[in-house]
Amino acid sequence: MRIDDYLSTVFLIKRRTVAKDWIQAGKVRLNGGRTKPGHDVNAGDLIEIYYKNHKLKVEVLEVPGKSIPKAQAENYYKPIEDLEV
């Protein structure tokens, strides 16, 4: 699954278009480096999201095959860090 699609599917970012914009602006990193919206996400990958003065780092536990209910979103990632920077 593409990283922009993953972020919106597991409700880390509200919409895929917003995820795409943030990735292109360098506000989202995959495994410590810049990425592109079309890059595939796999279990074990680390995603960092920077928003204003906030940093969220999560580990991908599983990649959903389709849309999921919001209540199940946290089954697909594990928060590592949630900091103000």
A tleap script that builds the chain and sets N, CA, C and O, in Angstrom:
source leaprc.protein.ff14SB
mol = sequence {
  NMET ARG ILE ASP ASP TYR LEU SER THR VAL
  PHE LEU ILE LYS ARG ARG THR VAL ALA LYS
  ASP TRP ILE GLN ALA GLY LYS VAL ARG LEU
  ASN GLY GLY ARG THR LYS PRO GLY HIE ASP
  VAL ASN ALA GLY ASP LEU ILE GLU ILE TYR
  TYR LYS ASN HIE LYS LEU LYS VAL GLU VAL
  LEU GLU VAL PRO GLY LYS SER ILE PRO LYS
  ALA GLN ALA GLU ASN TYR TYR LYS PRO ILE
  GLU ASP LEU GLU CVAL
}
set mol.1.N position { 0.848 -1.170 0.000 }
set mol.1.CA position { 0.000 0.000 0.000 }
set mol.1.C position { 0.896 1.238 0.000 }
set mol.1.O position { 1.916 1.270 0.689 }
set mol.2.N position { 0.520 2.236 -0.760 }
set mol.2.CA position { 1.257 3.498 -0.817 }
set mol.2.C position { 1.244 4.189 0.538 }
set mol.2.O position { 0.281 4.055 1.293 }
set mol.3.N position { 2.300 4.925 0.852 }
set mol.3.CA position { 2.375 5.576 2.159 }
set mol.3.C position { 1.282 6.627 2.336 }
set mol.3.O position { 0.743 6.760 3.435 }
set mol.4.N position { 0.940 7.375 1.292 }
set mol.4.CA position { -0.119 8.374 1.441 }
set mol.4.C position { -1.466 7.709 1.715 }
set mol.4.O position { -2.270 8.220 2.494 }
set mol.5.N position { -1.705 6.583 1.079 }
set mol.5.CA position { -2.937 5.830 1.299 }
set mol.5.C position { -2.942 5.209 2.701 }
set mol.5.O position { -3.967 5.226 3.381 }
set mol.6.N position { -1.810 4.666 3.129 }
set mol.6.CA position { -1.708 4.065 4.462 }
set mol.6.C position { -2.034 5.090 5.545 }
set mol.6.O position { -2.821 4.814 6.450 }
set mol.7.N position { -1.425 6.274 5.450 }
set mol.7.CA position { -1.627 7.296 6.473 }
set mol.7.C position { -3.089 7.698 6.611 }
set mol.7.O position { -3.563 7.941 7.721 }
set mol.8.N position { -3.800 7.770 5.506 }
set mol.8.CA position { -5.220 8.129 5.583 }
set mol.8.C position { -6.077 6.930 5.988 }
set mol.8.O position { -7.068 7.103 6.698 }
set mol.9.N position { -5.723 5.727 5.558 }
set mol.9.CA position { -6.502 4.527 5.886 }
set mol.9.C position { -6.473 4.229 7.379 }
set mol.9.O position { -7.483 3.805 7.942 }
set mol.10.N position { -5.320 4.446 8.036 }
set mol.10.CA position { -5.224 4.176 9.472 }
set mol.10.C position { -5.453 5.443 10.304 }
set mol.10.O position { -5.190 5.457 11.507 }
set mol.11.N position { -5.940 6.491 9.664 }
set mol.11.CA position { -6.387 7.718 10.328 }
set mol.11.C position { -5.274 8.497 11.029 }
set mol.11.O position { -5.536 9.201 12.004 }
set mol.12.N position { -4.040 8.379 10.544 }
set mol.12.CA position { -2.963 9.206 11.078 }
set mol.12.C position { -3.017 10.605 10.473 }
set mol.12.O position { -2.648 11.584 11.123 }
set mol.13.N position { -3.478 10.695 9.229 }
set mol.13.CA position { -3.730 11.972 8.560 }
set mol.13.C position { -5.122 11.866 7.945 }
set mol.13.O position { -5.490 10.828 7.394 }
set mol.14.N position { -5.885 12.940 8.045 }
set mol.14.CA position { -7.311 12.896 7.719 }
set mol.14.C position { -7.628 12.477 6.277 }
set mol.14.O position { -8.515 11.655 6.050 }
set mol.15.N position { -6.903 13.043 5.305 }
set mol.15.CA position { -7.206 12.729 3.904 }
set mol.15.C position { -5.931 12.383 3.143 }
set mol.15.O position { -4.839 12.835 3.489 }
set mol.16.N position { -6.092 11.581 2.113 }
set mol.16.CA position { -4.942 11.151 1.313 }
set mol.16.C position { -4.268 12.331 0.625 }
set mol.16.O position { -3.042 12.356 0.512 }
set mol.17.N position { -5.038 13.299 0.166 }
set mol.17.CA position { -4.443 14.459 -0.503 }
set mol.17.C position { -3.593 15.278 0.467 }
set mol.17.O position { -2.554 15.815 0.083 }
set mol.18.N position { -4.031 15.373 1.718 }
set mol.18.CA position { -3.253 16.072 2.741 }
set mol.18.C position { -1.972 15.284 3.018 }
set mol.18.O position { -0.895 15.869 3.131 }
set mol.19.N position { -2.086 13.968 3.125 }
set mol.19.CA position { -0.911 13.115 3.334 }
set mol.19.C position { 0.089 13.310 2.188 }
set mol.19.O position { 1.292 13.426 2.423 }
set mol.20.N position { -0.407 13.343 0.970 }
set mol.20.CA position { 0.461 13.526 -0.198 }
set mol.20.C position { 1.194 14.871 -0.117 }
set mol.20.O position { 2.397 14.941 -0.366 }
set mol.21.N position { 0.469 15.928 0.230 }
set mol.21.CA position { 1.081 17.255 0.352 }
set mol.21.C position { 2.148 17.281 1.438 }
set mol.21.O position { 3.218 17.857 1.241 }
set mol.22.N position { 1.864 16.660 2.589 }
set mol.22.CA position { 2.822 16.643 3.697 }
set mol.22.C position { 4.071 15.855 3.321 }
set mol.22.O position { 5.185 16.250 3.664 }
set mol.23.N position { 3.889 14.746 2.620 }
set mol.23.CA position { 5.037 13.936 2.191 }
set mol.23.C position { 5.916 14.740 1.242 }
set mol.23.O position { 7.139 14.754 1.384 }
set mol.24.N position { 5.300 15.401 0.285 }
set mol.24.CA position { 6.056 16.193 -0.682 }
set mol.24.C position { 6.753 17.381 -0.020 }
set mol.24.O position { 7.793 17.834 -0.499 }
set mol.25.N position { 6.191 17.885 1.073 }
set mol.25.CA position { 6.790 19.005 1.791 }
set mol.25.C position { 7.868 18.552 2.780 }
set mol.25.O position { 8.511 19.388 3.415 }
set mol.26.N position { 8.071 17.237 2.917 }
set mol.26.CA position { 9.091 16.721 3.815 }
set mol.26.C position { 8.641 16.593 5.259 }
set mol.26.O position { 9.473 16.404 6.147 }
set mol.27.N position { 7.340 16.693 5.514 }
set mol.27.CA position { 6.817 16.576 6.880 }
set mol.27.C position { 6.598 15.129 7.312 }
set mol.27.O position { 6.291 14.864 8.474 }
set mol.28.N position { 6.755 14.198 6.379 }
set mol.28.CA position { 6.614 12.772 6.672 }
set mol.28.C position { 7.896 12.077 6.216 }
set mol.28.O position { 8.370 12.286 5.100 }
set mol.29.N position { 8.443 11.251 7.100 }
set mol.29.CA position { 9.656 10.498 6.768 }
set mol.29.C position { 9.388 9.017 6.951 }
set mol.29.O position { 8.635 8.612 7.836 }
set mol.30.N position { 10.005 8.226 6.114 }
set mol.30.CA position { 9.869 6.775 6.172 }
set mol.30.C position { 11.236 6.185 6.445 }
set mol.30.O position { 12.171 6.396 5.672 }
set mol.31.N position { 11.362 5.449 7.536 }
set mol.31.CA position { 12.632 4.830 7.940 }
set mol.31.C position { 13.775 5.844 8.006 }
set mol.31.O position { 14.906 5.548 7.621 }
set mol.32.N position { 13.461 7.046 8.500 }
set mol.32.CA position { 14.474 8.073 8.726 }
set mol.32.C position { 14.808 8.949 7.542 }
set mol.32.O position { 15.584 9.894 7.683 }
set mol.33.N position { 14.251 8.670 6.382 }
set mol.33.CA position { 14.566 9.465 5.206 }
set mol.33.C position { 13.334 10.008 4.514 }
set mol.33.O position { 12.212 9.566 4.763 }
set mol.34.N position { 13.565 10.982 3.635 }
set mol.34.CA position { 12.450 11.515 2.850 }
set mol.34.C position { 11.905 10.430 1.945 }
set mol.34.O position { 12.604 9.475 1.607 }
set mol.35.N position { 10.665 10.583 1.561 }
set mol.35.CA position { 10.018 9.586 0.726 }
set mol.35.C position { 9.115 10.273 -0.280 }
set mol.35.O position { 9.010 11.500 -0.295 }
set mol.36.N position { 8.473 9.491 -1.110 }
set mol.36.CA position { 7.504 9.989 -2.088 }
set mol.36.C position { 6.143 9.397 -1.745 }
set mol.36.O position { 6.076 8.340 -1.116 }
set mol.37.N position { 5.055 10.055 -2.145 }
set mol.37.CA position { 3.712 9.569 -1.822 }
set mol.37.C position { 3.424 8.154 -2.317 }
set mol.37.O position { 2.610 7.455 -1.714 }
set mol.38.N position { 4.061 7.717 -3.386 }
set mol.38.CA position { 3.806 6.409 -3.961 }
set mol.38.C position { 4.655 5.284 -3.396 }
set mol.38.O position { 4.524 4.139 -3.828 }
set mol.39.N position { 5.520 5.586 -2.441 }
set mol.39.CA position { 6.395 4.556 -1.872 }
set mol.39.C position { 5.568 3.563 -1.066 }
set mol.39.O position { 4.664 3.956 -0.330 }
set mol.40.N position { 5.877 2.279 -1.205 }
set mol.40.CA position { 5.149 1.235 -0.478 }
set mol.40.C position { 5.564 1.180 0.987 }
set mol.40.O position { 6.725 1.398 1.334 }
set mol.41.N position { 4.580 0.881 1.838 }
set mol.41.CA position { 4.797 0.709 3.274 }
set mol.41.C position { 4.711 -0.777 3.583 }
set mol.41.O position { 3.851 -1.478 3.049 }
set mol.42.N position { 5.601 -1.259 4.446 }
set mol.42.CA position { 5.609 -2.658 4.858 }
set mol.42.C position { 5.641 -2.747 6.377 }
set mol.42.O position { 6.034 -1.794 7.050 }
set mol.43.N position { 5.228 -3.889 6.915 }
set mol.43.CA position { 5.299 -4.116 8.354 }
set mol.43.C position { 6.742 -3.931 8.816 }
set mol.43.O position { 7.677 -4.400 8.166 }
set mol.44.N position { 6.912 -3.249 9.935 }
set mol.44.CA position { 8.249 -2.987 10.464 }
set mol.44.C position { 8.805 -1.627 10.094 }
set mol.44.O position { 9.785 -1.184 10.693 }
set mol.45.N position { 8.209 -0.952 9.123 }
set mol.45.CA position { 8.668 0.386 8.734 }
set mol.45.C position { 8.376 1.387 9.846 }
set mol.45.O position { 7.412 1.234 10.596 }
set mol.46.N position { 9.222 2.417 9.945 }
set mol.46.CA position { 9.023 3.502 10.895 }
set mol.46.C position { 8.613 4.751 10.135 }
set mol.46.O position { 9.264 5.140 9.165 }
set mol.47.N position { 7.532 5.379 10.578 }
set mol.47.CA position { 7.024 6.594 9.959 }
set mol.47.C position { 7.081 7.720 10.976 }
set mol.47.O position { 6.617 7.567 12.106 }
set mol.48.N position { 7.654 8.856 10.573 }
set mol.48.CA position { 7.698 10.048 11.413 }
set mol.48.C position { 6.857 11.125 10.739 }
set mol.48.O position { 6.994 11.377 9.542 }
set mol.49.N position { 5.986 11.758 11.522 }
set mol.49.CA position { 5.132 12.822 11.015 }
set mol.49.C position { 5.438 14.077 11.819 }
set mol.49.O position { 5.356 14.069 13.047 }
set mol.50.N position { 5.791 15.161 11.122 }
set mol.50.CA position { 6.100 16.438 11.751 }
set mol.50.C position { 4.977 17.412 11.420 }
set mol.50.O position { 4.663 17.637 10.251 }
set mol.51.N position { 4.370 17.991 12.463 }
set mol.51.CA position { 3.304 18.965 12.255 }
set mol.51.C position { 3.499 20.104 13.242 }
set mol.51.O position { 3.427 19.908 14.455 }
set mol.52.N position { 3.745 21.286 12.717 }
set mol.52.CA position { 4.053 22.467 13.523 }
set mol.52.C position { 5.177 22.125 14.489 }
set mol.52.O position { 6.289 21.845 14.040 }
set mol.53.N position { 4.936 22.136 15.794 }
set mol.53.CA position { 6.003 21.819 16.763 }
set mol.53.C position { 5.782 20.440 17.388 }
set mol.53.O position { 6.123 20.225 18.551 }
set mol.54.N position { 5.222 19.520 16.634 }
set mol.54.CA position { 4.873 18.197 17.140 }
set mol.54.C position { 5.488 17.120 16.248 }
set mol.54.O position { 5.532 17.266 15.026 }
set mol.55.N position { 5.961 16.040 16.868 }
set mol.55.CA position { 6.536 14.919 16.119 }
set mol.55.C position { 5.885 13.631 16.605 }
set mol.55.O position { 5.858 13.354 17.804 }
set mol.56.N position { 5.368 12.856 15.681 }
set mol.56.CA position { 4.787 11.553 15.985 }
set mol.56.C position { 5.573 10.502 15.220 }
set mol.56.O position { 5.741 10.609 14.006 }
set mol.57.N position { 6.053 9.487 15.927 }
set mol.57.CA position { 6.788 8.400 15.300 }
set mol.57.C position { 6.045 7.105 15.596 }
set mol.57.O position { 5.766 6.795 16.754 }
set mol.58.N position { 5.722 6.342 14.541 }
set mol.58.CA position { 4.997 5.082 14.703 }
set mol.58.C position { 5.702 3.971 13.937 }
set mol.58.O position { 6.410 4.213 12.959 }
set mol.59.N position { 5.489 2.752 14.409 }
set mol.59.CA position { 5.969 1.567 13.703 }
set mol.59.C position { 4.771 0.915 13.032 }
set mol.59.O position { 3.722 0.747 13.655 }
set mol.60.N position { 4.922 0.549 11.773 }
set mol.60.CA position { 3.863 -0.126 11.031 }
set mol.60.C position { 3.822 -1.580 11.499 }
set mol.60.O position { 4.809 -2.304 11.372 }
set mol.61.N position { 2.681 -2.005 12.038 }
set mol.61.CA position { 2.525 -3.388 12.487 }
set mol.61.C position { 1.973 -4.270 11.382 }
set mol.61.O position { 2.368 -5.426 11.230 }
set mol.62.N position { 1.054 -3.705 10.618 }
set mol.62.CA position { 0.390 -4.451 9.552 }
set mol.62.C position { -0.150 -3.451 8.539 }
set mol.62.O position { -0.464 -2.313 8.888 }
set mol.63.N position { -0.256 -3.872 7.300 }
set mol.63.CA position { -0.796 -3.023 6.243 }
set mol.63.C position { -2.198 -3.525 5.907 }
set mol.63.O position { -2.356 -4.670 5.484 }
set mol.64.N position { -3.219 -2.684 6.088 }
set mol.64.CA position { -4.578 -3.136 5.789 }
set mol.64.C position { -4.774 -3.348 4.288 }
set mol.64.O position { -4.171 -2.650 3.472 }
set mol.65.N position { -5.606 -4.298 3.938 }
set mol.65.CA position { -5.873 -4.584 2.537 }
set mol.65.C position { -6.958 -3.703 1.949 }
set mol.65.O position { -7.098 -3.612 0.729 }
set mol.66.N position { -7.733 -3.047 2.821 }
set mol.66.CA position { -8.842 -2.197 2.372 }
set mol.66.C position { -9.158 -1.210 3.478 }
set mol.66.O position { -8.421 -1.116 4.460 }
set mol.67.N position { -10.237 -0.480 3.329 }
set mol.67.CA position { -10.667 0.459 4.364 }
set mol.67.C position { -10.975 -0.289 5.654 }
set mol.67.O position { -11.428 -1.433 5.640 }
set mol.68.N position { -10.717 0.387 6.767 }
set mol.68.CA position { -10.949 -0.231 8.072 }
set mol.68.C position { -11.775 0.723 8.934 }
set mol.68.O position { -11.770 1.932 8.701 }
set mol.69.N position { -12.489 0.182 9.936 }
set mol.69.CA position { -13.185 1.059 10.882 }
set mol.69.C position { -12.175 1.818 11.744 }
set mol.69.O position { -11.106 1.297 12.058 }
set mol.70.N position { -12.515 3.036 12.119 }
set mol.70.CA position { -11.601 3.860 12.914 }
set mol.70.C position { -11.209 3.170 14.219 }
set mol.70.O position { -10.084 3.333 14.691 }
set mol.71.N position { -12.126 2.403 14.803 }
set mol.71.CA position { -11.850 1.708 16.067 }
set mol.71.C position { -10.733 0.671 15.934 }
set mol.71.O position { -10.112 0.311 16.935 }
set mol.72.N position { -10.466 0.186 14.726 }
set mol.72.CA position { -9.420 -0.819 14.508 }
set mol.72.C position { -8.093 -0.224 14.057 }
set mol.72.O position { -7.124 -0.959 13.868 }
set mol.73.N position { -8.031 1.083 13.882 }
set mol.73.CA position { -6.841 1.726 13.314 }
set mol.73.C position { -5.572 1.433 14.116 }
set mol.73.O position { -4.516 1.205 13.527 }
set mol.74.N position { -5.658 1.436 15.436 }
set mol.74.CA position { -4.454 1.242 16.248 }
set mol.74.C position { -3.926 -0.188 16.214 }
set mol.74.O position { -2.867 -0.459 16.779 }
set mol.75.N position { -4.632 -1.103 15.570 }
set mol.75.CA position { -4.126 -2.464 15.371 }
set mol.75.C position { -3.069 -2.502 14.266 }
set mol.75.O position { -2.360 -3.498 14.118 }
set mol.76.N position { -2.963 -1.422 13.493 }
set mol.76.CA position { -2.087 -1.403 12.329 }
set mol.76.C position { -0.800 -0.611 12.542 }
set mol.76.O position { 0.083 -0.628 11.685 }
set mol.77.N position { -0.684 0.085 13.680 }
set mol.77.CA position { 0.555 0.798 13.983 }
set mol.77.C position { 0.751 0.869 15.495 }
set mol.77.O position { -0.196 0.742 16.272 }
set mol.78.N position { 2.018 1.076 15.891 }
set mol.78.CA position { 2.354 1.210 17.309 }
set mol.78.C position { 3.077 2.532 17.496 }
set mol.78.O position { 4.119 2.754 16.880 }
set mol.79.N position { 2.540 3.424 18.344 }
set mol.79.CA position { 3.242 4.690 18.615 }
set mol.79.C position { 4.580 4.435 19.300 }
set mol.79.O position { 4.656 3.666 20.258 }
set mol.80.N position { 5.624 5.076 18.810 }
set mol.80.CA position { 6.961 4.971 19.388 }
set mol.80.C position { 7.270 6.244 20.177 }
set mol.80.O position { 7.701 6.178 21.329 }
set mol.81.N position { 7.047 7.408 19.548 }
set mol.81.CA position { 7.290 8.704 20.178 }
set mol.81.C position { 6.150 9.641 19.836 }
set mol.81.O position { 5.575 9.583 18.750 }
set mol.82.N position { 5.842 10.498 20.778 }
set mol.82.CA position { 4.850 11.553 20.559 }
set mol.82.C position { 5.371 12.770 21.325 }
set mol.82.O position { 5.101 12.915 22.517 }
set mol.83.N position { 6.113 13.641 20.645 }
set mol.83.CA position { 6.846 14.720 21.304 }
set mol.83.C position { 6.492 16.078 20.745 }
set mol.83.O position { 6.071 16.212 19.596 }
set mol.84.N position { 6.675 17.100 21.601 }
set mol.84.CA position { 6.688 18.469 21.113 }
set mol.84.C position { 8.146 18.812 20.838 }
set mol.84.O position { 9.015 18.547 21.669 }
set mol.85.N position { 8.414 19.394 19.686 }
set mol.85.CA position { 9.798 19.727 19.321 }
set mol.85.C position { 9.961 21.210 19.118 }
set mol.85.O position { 11.058 21.674 18.807 }
savepdb mol mol.pdb
quit
